[in-house]
Every structure is written in structure tokens, then in C-alpha cells.
Amino acid sequence: MTDKKIQIKLKAARLKSGLSLSRTAELTGVSKAMLHQIERGDSSPTIATLWKLAKGFHLPLTAFIEDMIQTGDTFTPARKELISFPESIGFHTVFPFDPVFGSETFLVTLEAEQTHTSNSHDVGVVEDVFVTKGEMEILFDGHWKRCRCGDGLRFRADQPHGYRNLHDEQAQFHNTLHYPRSTLFETSDGD
């Protein structure tokens, strides 16, 4: 993922919606100055900032980090490098947002003793987590739930939630986000 891609996609989403930087700041909770810096390529957003943008625009996360939206039968080749943000989780996109299913899927890596908390996503968003390596805990409904390799959990992600690895080895999980169709803007053109 490149900052240039995010820069282009943010500006395209803003212009397509007919929003000023000030109005975008109001809708997303990201400051006007930060939005301007991202659009100019002077600043790299954090994963938390990207989620604020996605929520504010009612878009899936992959609308800002992937080249295209996929539909129907798809094959996504494994990437060698993780998409990562400083002091945050790393992930691969398994399936970019598919408007037919209303979902996108990631393979998320939690390093040893790493915790990642997330603000609430858009109203009605549900997450599926399936642990593929190691052991971890998931915060939802205000409580941490222990999950081992092979365990799955579905929860409402329109509330604060989080993931933590309390062990000294890496943990990985598939994370599928399901978006309610009524809240998403039209994203089929890949903008």
C-alpha cells in the first residue's frame, strides 16, 4: 500500500461526495489540517484515521487501500509484505470489498504481547474473527474473550472493540467485516 494511493482515493471520495475539507472533517472526525496533509501527500494516516475516513464516508476500508472492488468469483494472490502502520497491526487483504456480499476479509497479524483497540465502525457493521495461528483475546461488549487457534467469534463492530495477544509468539486471524447495504455509498467504480 502506498500513501499516494490513499491520497488519491481520499480526494476522489471527497470530491465525488461534493464535500469541502471542513465538511469532511465534521463527518469523519479527522481534522481539516490532517485531511489536507493526507491529500497533499505530506502525512501518512494511521489505521485509526483510515477507519474514521471509512466510517465518515460510509465506505469499506479497502476503498482507501486497494485498487479495485471485486465481485463474484475472485482470486487474491498472497502478498509477501504486510500492510502495516507504525505501532499497529499488520494485515493482508484476502478479499477486497465485494458489494454483492457486502463484505471484505483481511488476514491480521498480532505480534507478541500486542494490543490493538478500535473505535466503533459504521452503524450495523459486524465482524467475524477466525483465529488461524496462536491464541488471542477479543474485546467486545466491554469484555475480553479468549480465542484459540480454530475458534471463531462474530460480534457487532459498531461499538469499541479490540484484539490482544498476551503471548510471546505471533497470532493471526481472519477478519471479515460485513457492512449493511443501506449505509454504503456506491463503490463499484473503484474510486
Buried (B, 14 or more C-beta within 10 A) or exposed (E): BEEEEBBBBBBBBBEBBEBEBEBBBEBBEBEBEBBBBBBEEEBBBBBBBBBBBBBBBBBBBBBBBBEEBBEEEEEEEEEEEBBEBEEEBBBBBBBBBBBEBBBBBBBBBBEEEBBBEBBBBBEBBBBBBBBEBBBBBBBBEEEBBEBEBEBEBEBBBBBBBBBBBBBEEBBBBBBBBBBBEEBBEEBEEBB
